[in-house]
Amino acid sequence: MLDELLELEIAYSILKTDNDADRKRDPIDVHYEKLHAQLEVVDEKSDEWKLIQKYVANTHAPTHTLYKLEVVDIIRVKREGENERFRKDILNRYLLWHGSRITNYAGILSQGLRIAPPEAPTGYMFGKGIYFADMVTKSANYCYALNKEGFILLCEVALGEIQEEIQAKSIRKPKNGKHSVKGIGQTVPDPKENFITEDGVTVPLGKPIQTGRDDLALLYNEFVFYDFLLCGAIALLQSTKTRIVERYIVYDVAQVEIKYLVRAKFNAQF
Protein backbone atom coordinates (compact mmCIF):
# COMPACT_ATOMS: atom_id res chain seq x y z
CA MET A 1 0.00 0.00 0.00
CA LEU A 2 2.82 2.41 0.84
CA ASP A 3 4.51 1.55 -2.46
CA GLU A 4 1.32 2.33 -4.39
CA LEU A 5 0.82 5.66 -2.60
CA LEU A 6 4.41 6.66 -3.37
CA GLU A 7 3.91 5.91 -7.07
CA LEU A 8 0.68 7.93 -7.15
CA GLU A 9 2.41 10.87 -5.48
CA ILE A 10 5.13 10.82 -8.14
CA ALA A 11 2.55 10.61 -10.93
CA TYR A 12 0.68 13.58 -9.45
CA SER A 13 3.88 15.65 -9.25
CA ILE A 14 4.50 15.00 -12.96
CA LEU A 15 0.96 16.01 -13.96
CA LYS A 16 0.98 19.10 -11.76
CA THR A 17 1.74 22.36 -13.59
CA ASP A 18 3.53 24.87 -11.39
CA ASN A 19 4.32 27.84 -13.64
CA ASP A 20 2.73 29.99 -16.33
CA ALA A 21 5.29 29.00 -18.97
CA ASP A 22 4.30 25.33 -18.71
CA ARG A 23 0.60 26.20 -18.89
CA LYS A 24 1.15 27.81 -22.30
CA ARG A 25 2.85 24.71 -23.73
CA ASP A 26 1.39 21.42 -24.95
CA PRO A 27 0.77 19.42 -21.74
CA ILE A 28 2.02 16.23 -23.39
CA ASP A 29 5.42 17.85 -24.04
CA VAL A 30 5.56 19.14 -20.46
CA HIS A 31 4.74 15.75 -18.94
CA TYR A 32 7.17 13.93 -21.25
CA GLU A 33 10.04 16.21 -20.19
CA LYS A 34 9.30 15.48 -16.53
CA LEU A 35 9.88 11.76 -17.13
CA HIS A 36 13.57 12.49 -17.82
CA ALA A 37 13.61 9.54 -20.22
CA GLN A 38 13.90 9.11 -23.98
CA LEU A 39 11.17 6.85 -25.39
CA GLU A 40 11.39 5.51 -28.94
CA VAL A 41 9.02 3.05 -30.63
CA VAL A 42 10.76 -0.06 -32.01
CA ASP A 43 10.04 -0.91 -35.67
CA GLU A 44 7.89 -4.05 -35.96
CA LYS A 45 10.02 -5.24 -38.88
CA SER A 46 13.32 -4.95 -36.99
CA ASP A 47 15.36 -7.83 -35.57
CA GLU A 48 15.02 -6.11 -32.19
CA TRP A 49 11.22 -6.45 -32.27
CA LYS A 50 11.40 -10.05 -33.51
CA LEU A 51 13.77 -11.03 -30.68
CA ILE A 52 11.48 -9.59 -27.99
CA GLN A 53 8.39 -11.03 -29.67
CA LYS A 54 10.04 -14.48 -29.57
CA TYR A 55 10.93 -13.97 -25.90
CA VAL A 56 7.24 -13.24 -25.18
CA ALA A 57 5.92 -16.16 -27.23
CA ASN A 58 8.35 -18.77 -25.87
CA THR A 59 8.23 -17.92 -22.16
CA HIS A 60 4.49 -17.92 -21.53
CA ALA A 61 4.39 -20.14 -18.43
CA PRO A 62 2.41 -23.39 -18.92
CA THR A 63 0.31 -22.84 -15.77
CA HIS A 64 -0.79 -19.34 -16.84
CA THR A 65 -3.72 -20.43 -18.99
CA LEU A 66 -6.29 -17.68 -18.41
CA TYR A 67 -4.88 -15.29 -20.99
CA LYS A 68 -2.53 -15.04 -23.94
CA LEU A 69 -0.24 -12.05 -24.43
CA GLU A 70 -0.34 -10.09 -27.66
CA VAL A 71 2.42 -7.52 -28.16
CA VAL A 72 1.03 -4.16 -29.24
CA ASP A 73 4.07 -1.86 -28.95
CA ILE A 74 7.68 -2.13 -27.88
CA ILE A 75 9.22 1.10 -26.65
CA ARG A 76 12.96 1.56 -26.28
CA VAL A 77 13.77 3.35 -23.02
CA LYS A 78 16.80 5.44 -22.12
CA ARG A 79 16.49 6.94 -18.65
CA GLU A 80 18.55 10.03 -17.85
CA GLY A 81 21.76 9.03 -16.03
CA GLU A 82 20.85 5.35 -15.68
CA ASN A 83 23.44 3.98 -18.09
CA GLU A 84 26.19 5.97 -16.35
CA ARG A 85 25.08 4.63 -12.96
CA PHE A 86 24.79 1.02 -14.13
CA ARG A 87 27.36 -1.36 -12.60
CA LYS A 88 29.13 -2.42 -15.79
CA ASP A 89 31.91 -4.00 -13.72
CA ILE A 90 29.53 -6.78 -12.67
CA LEU A 91 29.25 -9.50 -15.31
CA ASN A 92 26.65 -12.20 -16.05
CA ARG A 93 24.16 -9.75 -17.55
CA TYR A 94 20.65 -10.91 -18.46
CA LEU A 95 17.58 -9.36 -20.08
CA LEU A 96 14.72 -10.06 -17.64
CA TRP A 97 11.06 -9.15 -17.10
CA HIS A 98 9.52 -6.90 -14.44
CA GLY A 99 5.78 -6.22 -14.26
CA SER A 100 3.85 -3.45 -12.52
CA ARG A 101 0.51 -1.62 -12.62
CA ILE A 102 0.07 1.04 -15.30
CA THR A 103 -0.33 3.67 -12.56
CA ASN A 104 3.24 2.96 -11.39
CA TYR A 105 5.04 3.71 -14.64
CA ALA A 106 5.22 7.49 -14.28
CA GLY A 107 7.31 6.88 -11.16
CA ILE A 108 9.32 4.02 -12.68
CA LEU A 109 10.24 5.94 -15.83
CA SER A 110 11.04 9.19 -14.02
CA GLN A 111 12.89 7.73 -11.02
CA GLY A 112 13.74 4.15 -11.99
CA LEU A 113 12.96 0.92 -10.21
CA ARG A 114 13.16 1.30 -6.46
CA ILE A 115 13.42 -0.99 -3.46
CA ALA A 116 10.51 -0.88 -0.98
CA PRO A 117 11.12 1.52 1.95
CA PRO A 118 11.86 0.12 5.43
CA GLU A 119 8.38 1.04 6.66
CA ALA A 120 6.71 -1.03 3.93
CA PRO A 121 5.20 -4.32 5.16
CA THR A 122 7.08 -7.57 4.71
CA GLY A 123 5.76 -10.52 2.72
CA TYR A 124 8.41 -10.61 0.00
CA MET A 125 9.62 -14.17 -0.62
CA PHE A 126 13.30 -13.19 -0.49
CA GLY A 127 13.19 -9.87 1.32
CA LYS A 128 12.90 -6.33 -0.03
CA GLY A 129 14.65 -6.21 -3.37
CA ILE A 130 13.81 -5.70 -7.04
CA TYR A 131 12.25 -8.86 -8.46
CA PHE A 132 12.66 -10.16 -12.01
CA ALA A 133 11.59 -13.23 -13.97
CA ASP A 134 12.69 -15.05 -17.11
CA MET A 135 9.11 -16.19 -17.85
CA VAL A 136 7.11 -13.26 -19.23
CA THR A 137 3.78 -14.20 -17.65
CA LYS A 138 5.34 -14.43 -14.19
CA SER A 139 5.95 -10.68 -14.43
CA ALA A 140 2.79 -9.95 -16.43
CA ASN A 141 0.69 -11.23 -13.51
CA TYR A 142 1.83 -8.17 -11.53
CA CYS A 143 0.33 -5.82 -14.13
CA TYR A 144 -3.19 -6.44 -12.77
CA ALA A 145 -4.44 -5.57 -16.23
CA LEU A 146 -8.12 -5.06 -15.44
CA ASN A 147 -8.60 -3.13 -18.68
CA LYS A 148 -7.10 -6.03 -20.68
CA GLU A 149 -3.90 -4.13 -21.40
CA GLY A 150 -0.71 -3.68 -19.46
CA PHE A 151 2.96 -2.73 -19.63
CA ILE A 152 5.92 -4.98 -18.85
CA LEU A 153 9.52 -3.85 -18.48
CA LEU A 154 12.51 -5.57 -20.00
CA CYS A 155 15.62 -4.73 -18.02
CA GLU A 156 19.30 -5.44 -18.40
CA VAL A 157 20.31 -6.93 -15.07
CA ALA A 158 23.85 -7.56 -13.82
CA LEU A 159 23.38 -10.83 -11.95
CA GLY A 160 27.08 -11.24 -11.14
CA GLU A 161 27.70 -14.05 -8.66
CA ILE A 162 24.32 -15.57 -7.81
CA GLN A 163 23.12 -16.82 -4.42
CA GLU A 164 20.69 -19.66 -5.22
CA GLU A 165 17.75 -20.47 -2.94
CA ILE A 166 15.14 -23.24 -3.11
CA GLN A 167 12.82 -22.03 -0.32
CA ALA A 168 11.54 -18.66 0.90
CA LYS A 169 14.04 -16.79 3.08
CA SER A 170 14.17 -13.31 4.60
CA ILE A 171 17.19 -11.65 2.97
CA ARG A 172 18.41 -8.07 3.48
CA LYS A 173 21.33 -8.44 1.08
CA PRO A 174 23.14 -11.34 -0.62
CA LYS A 175 25.95 -13.20 1.13
CA ASN A 176 29.49 -11.81 0.87
CA GLY A 177 30.78 -12.19 -2.67
CA LYS A 178 27.28 -12.52 -4.14
CA HIS A 179 25.45 -9.85 -6.15
CA SER A 180 21.92 -11.23 -6.54
CA VAL A 181 19.55 -13.93 -5.34
CA LYS A 182 17.89 -16.51 -7.57
CA GLY A 183 14.87 -18.49 -6.42
CA ILE A 184 15.16 -21.67 -8.48
CA GLY A 185 11.99 -22.78 -10.24
CA GLN A 186 10.70 -26.16 -11.34
CA THR A 187 10.12 -24.89 -14.89
CA VAL A 188 12.74 -22.78 -16.69
CA PRO A 189 13.50 -21.52 -20.21
CA ASP A 190 15.66 -24.09 -22.01
CA PRO A 191 19.23 -22.73 -21.48
CA LYS A 192 20.33 -24.39 -24.73
CA GLU A 193 18.22 -21.79 -26.57
CA ASN A 194 19.71 -18.73 -24.84
CA PHE A 195 20.45 -15.85 -27.20
CA ILE A 196 23.55 -13.69 -26.62
CA THR A 197 23.38 -10.12 -27.93
CA GLU A 198 26.30 -8.23 -29.48
CA ASP A 199 26.75 -6.49 -26.12
CA GLY A 200 27.11 -9.84 -24.35
CA VAL A 201 23.68 -9.81 -22.70
CA THR A 202 21.95 -13.19 -22.31
CA VAL A 203 18.30 -13.39 -23.39
CA PRO A 204 16.77 -16.60 -21.92
CA LEU A 205 14.14 -17.03 -24.62
CA GLY A 206 14.05 -20.83 -24.75
CA LYS A 207 10.78 -22.71 -24.43
CA PRO A 208 9.94 -24.02 -20.93
CA ILE A 209 11.50 -27.27 -19.72
CA GLN A 210 11.33 -29.10 -16.38
CA THR A 211 14.37 -29.09 -14.07
CA GLY A 212 13.40 -32.50 -12.69
CA ARG A 213 13.93 -31.40 -9.08
CA ASP A 214 11.28 -32.12 -6.41
CA ASP A 215 12.77 -29.95 -3.62
CA LEU A 216 11.81 -26.57 -5.08
CA ALA A 217 9.15 -24.24 -3.66
CA LEU A 218 8.91 -22.13 -6.83
CA LEU A 219 7.27 -23.14 -10.08
CA TYR A 220 9.48 -20.70 -12.01
CA ASN A 221 12.77 -18.82 -11.59
CA GLU A 222 12.81 -15.61 -9.55
CA PHE A 223 15.72 -13.13 -9.57
CA VAL A 224 16.15 -10.53 -6.80
CA PHE A 225 18.43 -7.47 -6.67
CA TYR A 226 19.11 -5.45 -3.54
CA ASP A 227 21.24 -2.78 -5.30
CA PHE A 228 19.34 -0.75 -7.93
CA LEU A 229 22.59 0.13 -9.72
CA LEU A 230 22.85 -3.45 -10.98
CA CYS A 231 19.74 -3.31 -13.13
CA GLY A 232 18.39 -0.96 -15.79
CA ALA A 233 15.26 -0.92 -17.88
CA ILE A 234 15.80 -1.34 -21.58
CA ALA A 235 12.33 -1.60 -22.97
CA LEU A 236 8.74 -1.27 -21.95
CA LEU A 237 6.41 -3.92 -23.29
CA GLN A 238 2.74 -3.14 -23.28
CA SER A 239 0.79 -6.35 -22.96
CA THR A 240 -2.61 -7.62 -21.87
CA LYS A 241 -2.93 -10.49 -18.64
CA THR A 242 -0.09 -14.03 -15.28
CA ARG A 243 1.83 -17.82 -11.00
CA ILE A 244 5.14 -18.50 -9.35
CA VAL A 245 8.15 -18.98 -11.65
CA GLU A 246 11.90 -18.90 -11.10
CA ARG A 247 12.70 -15.43 -9.80
CA TYR A 248 15.78 -13.21 -9.77
CA ILE A 249 16.13 -10.62 -7.00
CA VAL A 250 18.56 -7.70 -6.79
CA TYR A 251 19.04 -5.55 -3.70
CA ASP A 252 21.04 -2.77 -5.41
CA VAL A 253 19.29 -0.64 -8.06
CA ALA A 254 22.66 0.04 -9.70
CA GLN A 255 22.48 -3.51 -11.07
CA VAL A 256 19.45 -2.64 -13.21
CA GLU A 257 19.05 -0.64 -16.42
CA ILE A 258 15.60 -0.32 -18.01
CA LYS A 259 15.78 -1.11 -21.72
CA TYR A 260 12.26 -1.68 -23.09
CA LEU A 261 8.66 -1.05 -22.18
CA VAL A 262 6.33 -3.61 -23.77
CA ARG A 263 2.67 -2.79 -24.24
CA ALA A 264 0.55 -5.93 -24.52
CA LYS A 265 -3.01 -7.14 -24.63
CA PHE A 266 -4.14 -9.84 -22.18
CA ASN A 267 -6.49 -11.85 -24.38
CA ALA A 268 -8.77 -14.00 -22.21
CA GLN A 269 -8.66 -17.74 -22.89
CA PHE A 270 -11.83 -18.77 -21.04
C-alpha positions as CSV (number, residue, x, y, z in Angstrom):
1,M,0.0,0.0,0.0
2,L,2.8,2.4,0.8
3,D,4.5,1.6,-2.5
4,E,1.3,2.3,-4.4
5,L,0.8,5.7,-2.6
6,L,4.4,6.7,-3.4
7,E,3.9,5.9,-7.1
8,L,0.7,7.9,-7.1
9,E,2.4,10.9,-5.5
10,I,5.1,10.8,-8.1
11,A,2.5,10.6,-10.9
12,Y,0.7,13.6,-9.5
13,S,3.9,15.7,-9.3
14,I,4.5,15.0,-13.0
15,L,1.0,16.0,-14.0
16,K,1.0,19.1,-11.8
17,T,1.7,22.4,-13.6
18,D,3.5,24.9,-11.4
19,N,4.3,27.8,-13.6
20,D,2.7,30.0,-16.3
21,A,5.3,29.0,-19.0
22,D,4.3,25.3,-18.7
23,R,0.6,26.2,-18.9
24,K,1.2,27.8,-22.3
25,R,2.9,24.7,-23.7
26,D,1.4,21.4,-24.9
27,P,0.8,19.4,-21.7
28,I,2.0,16.2,-23.4
29,D,5.4,17.8,-24.0
30,V,5.6,19.1,-20.5
31,H,4.7,15.7,-18.9
32,Y,7.2,13.9,-21.2
33,E,10.0,16.2,-20.2
34,K,9.3,15.5,-16.5
35,L,9.9,11.8,-17.1
36,H,13.6,12.5,-17.8
37,A,13.6,9.5,-20.2
38,Q,13.9,9.1,-24.0
39,L,11.2,6.9,-25.4
40,E,11.4,5.5,-28.9
41,V,9.0,3.0,-30.6
42,V,10.8,-0.1,-32.0
43,D,10.0,-0.9,-35.7
44,E,7.9,-4.1,-36.0
45,K,10.0,-5.2,-38.9
46,S,13.3,-4.9,-37.0
47,D,15.4,-7.8,-35.6
48,E,15.0,-6.1,-32.2
49,W,11.2,-6.5,-32.3
50,K,11.4,-10.1,-33.5
51,L,13.8,-11.0,-30.7
52,I,11.5,-9.6,-28.0
53,Q,8.4,-11.0,-29.7
54,K,10.0,-14.5,-29.6
55,Y,10.9,-14.0,-25.9
56,V,7.2,-13.2,-25.2
57,A,5.9,-16.2,-27.2
58,N,8.3,-18.8,-25.9
59,T,8.2,-17.9,-22.2
60,H,4.5,-17.9,-21.5
61,A,4.4,-20.1,-18.4
62,P,2.4,-23.4,-18.9
63,T,0.3,-22.8,-15.8
64,H,-0.8,-19.3,-16.8
65,T,-3.7,-20.4,-19.0
66,L,-6.3,-17.7,-18.4
67,Y,-4.9,-15.3,-21.0
68,K,-2.5,-15.0,-23.9
69,L,-0.2,-12.1,-24.4
70,E,-0.3,-10.1,-27.7
71,V,2.4,-7.5,-28.2
72,V,1.0,-4.2,-29.2
73,D,4.1,-1.9,-29.0
74,I,7.7,-2.1,-27.9
75,I,9.2,1.1,-26.6
76,R,13.0,1.6,-26.3
77,V,13.8,3.3,-23.0
78,K,16.8,5.4,-22.1
79,R,16.5,6.9,-18.6
80,E,18.5,10.0,-17.8
81,G,21.8,9.0,-16.0
82,E,20.8,5.4,-15.7
83,N,23.4,4.0,-18.1
84,E,26.2,6.0,-16.4
85,R,25.1,4.6,-13.0
86,F,24.8,1.0,-14.1
87,R,27.4,-1.4,-12.6
88,K,29.1,-2.4,-15.8
89,D,31.9,-4.0,-13.7
90,I,29.5,-6.8,-12.7
91,L,29.2,-9.5,-15.3
92,N,26.7,-12.2,-16.0
93,R,24.2,-9.7,-17.6
94,Y,20.6,-10.9,-18.5
95,L,17.6,-9.4,-20.1
96,L,14.7,-10.1,-17.6
97,W,11.1,-9.2,-17.1
98,H,9.5,-6.9,-14.4
99,G,5.8,-6.2,-14.3
100,S,3.8,-3.4,-12.5
101,R,0.5,-1.6,-12.6
102,I,0.1,1.0,-15.3
103,T,-0.3,3.7,-12.6
104,N,3.2,3.0,-11.4
105,Y,5.0,3.7,-14.6
106,A,5.2,7.5,-14.3
107,G,7.3,6.9,-11.2
108,I,9.3,4.0,-12.7
109,L,10.2,5.9,-15.8
110,S,11.0,9.2,-14.0
111,Q,12.9,7.7,-11.0
112,G,13.7,4.1,-12.0
113,L,13.0,0.9,-10.2
114,R,13.2,1.3,-6.5
115,I,13.4,-1.0,-3.5
116,A,10.5,-0.9,-1.0
117,P,11.1,1.5,1.9
118,P,11.9,0.1,5.4
119,E,8.4,1.0,6.7
120,A,6.7,-1.0,3.9
121,P,5.2,-4.3,5.2
122,T,7.1,-7.6,4.7
123,G,5.8,-10.5,2.7
124,Y,8.4,-10.6,0.0
125,M,9.6,-14.2,-0.6
126,F,13.3,-13.2,-0.5
127,G,13.2,-9.9,1.3
128,K,12.9,-6.3,0.0
129,G,14.7,-6.2,-3.4
130,I,13.8,-5.7,-7.0
131,Y,12.2,-8.9,-8.5
132,F,12.7,-10.2,-12.0
133,A,11.6,-13.2,-14.0
134,D,12.7,-15.1,-17.1
135,M,9.1,-16.2,-17.8
136,V,7.1,-13.3,-19.2
137,T,3.8,-14.2,-17.6
138,K,5.3,-14.4,-14.2
139,S,5.9,-10.7,-14.4
140,A,2.8,-10.0,-16.4
141,N,0.7,-11.2,-13.5
142,Y,1.8,-8.2,-11.5
143,C,0.3,-5.8,-14.1
144,Y,-3.2,-6.4,-12.8
145,A,-4.4,-5.6,-16.2
146,L,-8.1,-5.1,-15.4
147,N,-8.6,-3.1,-18.7
148,K,-7.1,-6.0,-20.7
149,E,-3.9,-4.1,-21.4
150,G,-0.7,-3.7,-19.5
151,F,3.0,-2.7,-19.6
152,I,5.9,-5.0,-18.8
153,L,9.5,-3.8,-18.5
154,L,12.5,-5.6,-20.0
155,C,15.6,-4.7,-18.0
156,E,19.3,-5.4,-18.4
157,V,20.3,-6.9,-15.1
158,A,23.8,-7.6,-13.8
159,L,23.4,-10.8,-11.9
160,G,27.1,-11.2,-11.1
161,E,27.7,-14.0,-8.7
162,I,24.3,-15.6,-7.8
163,Q,23.1,-16.8,-4.4
164,E,20.7,-19.7,-5.2
165,E,17.8,-20.5,-2.9
166,I,15.1,-23.2,-3.1
167,Q,12.8,-22.0,-0.3
168,A,11.5,-18.7,0.9
169,K,14.0,-16.8,3.1
170,S,14.2,-13.3,4.6
171,I,17.2,-11.6,3.0
172,R,18.4,-8.1,3.5
173,K,21.3,-8.4,1.1
174,P,23.1,-11.3,-0.6
175,K,25.9,-13.2,1.1
176,N,29.5,-11.8,0.9
177,G,30.8,-12.2,-2.7
178,K,27.3,-12.5,-4.1
179,H,25.5,-9.9,-6.2
180,S,21.9,-11.2,-6.5
181,V,19.6,-13.9,-5.3
182,K,17.9,-16.5,-7.6
183,G,14.9,-18.5,-6.4
184,I,15.2,-21.7,-8.5
185,G,12.0,-22.8,-10.2
186,Q,10.7,-26.2,-11.3
187,T,10.1,-24.9,-14.9
188,V,12.7,-22.8,-16.7
189,P,13.5,-21.5,-20.2
190,D,15.7,-24.1,-22.0
191,P,19.2,-22.7,-21.5
192,K,20.3,-24.4,-24.7
193,E,18.2,-21.8,-26.6
194,N,19.7,-18.7,-24.8
195,F,20.5,-15.8,-27.2
196,I,23.5,-13.7,-26.6
197,T,23.4,-10.1,-27.9
198,E,26.3,-8.2,-29.5
199,D,26.7,-6.5,-26.1
200,G,27.1,-9.8,-24.4
201,V,23.7,-9.8,-22.7
202,T,21.9,-13.2,-22.3
203,V,18.3,-13.4,-23.4
204,P,16.8,-16.6,-21.9
205,L,14.1,-17.0,-24.6
206,G,14.1,-20.8,-24.7
207,K,10.8,-22.7,-24.4
208,P,9.9,-24.0,-20.9
209,I,11.5,-27.3,-19.7
210,Q,11.3,-29.1,-16.4
211,T,14.4,-29.1,-14.1
212,G,13.4,-32.5,-12.7
213,R,13.9,-31.4,-9.1
214,D,11.3,-32.1,-6.4
215,D,12.8,-30.0,-3.6
216,L,11.8,-26.6,-5.1
217,A,9.2,-24.2,-3.7
218,L,8.9,-22.1,-6.8
219,L,7.3,-23.1,-10.1
220,Y,9.5,-20.7,-12.0
221,N,12.8,-18.8,-11.6
222,E,12.8,-15.6,-9.5
223,F,15.7,-13.1,-9.6
224,V,16.1,-10.5,-6.8
225,F,18.4,-7.5,-6.7
226,Y,19.1,-5.5,-3.5
227,D,21.2,-2.8,-5.3
228,F,19.3,-0.8,-7.9
229,L,22.6,0.1,-9.7
230,L,22.8,-3.5,-11.0
231,C,19.7,-3.3,-13.1
232,G,18.4,-1.0,-15.8
233,A,15.3,-0.9,-17.9
234,I,15.8,-1.3,-21.6
235,A,12.3,-1.6,-23.0
236,L,8.7,-1.3,-22.0
237,L,6.4,-3.9,-23.3
238,Q,2.7,-3.1,-23.3
239,S,0.8,-6.3,-23.0
240,T,-2.6,-7.6,-21.9
241,K,-2.9,-10.5,-18.6
242,T,-0.1,-14.0,-15.3
243,R,1.8,-17.8,-11.0
244,I,5.1,-18.5,-9.3
245,V,8.2,-19.0,-11.6
246,E,11.9,-18.9,-11.1
247,R,12.7,-15.4,-9.8
248,Y,15.8,-13.2,-9.8
249,I,16.1,-10.6,-7.0
250,V,18.6,-7.7,-6.8
251,Y,19.0,-5.5,-3.7
252,D,21.0,-2.8,-5.4
253,V,19.3,-0.6,-8.1
254,A,22.7,0.0,-9.7
255,Q,22.5,-3.5,-11.1
256,V,19.4,-2.6,-13.2
257,E,19.1,-0.6,-16.4
258,I,15.6,-0.3,-18.0
259,K,15.8,-1.1,-21.7
260,Y,12.3,-1.7,-23.1
261,L,8.7,-1.1,-22.2
262,V,6.3,-3.6,-23.8
263,R,2.7,-2.8,-24.2
264,A,0.6,-5.9,-24.5
265,K,-3.0,-7.1,-24.6
266,F,-4.1,-9.8,-22.2
267,N,-6.5,-11.8,-24.4
268,A,-8.8,-14.0,-22.2
269,Q,-8.7,-17.7,-22.9
270,F,-11.8,-18.8,-21.0
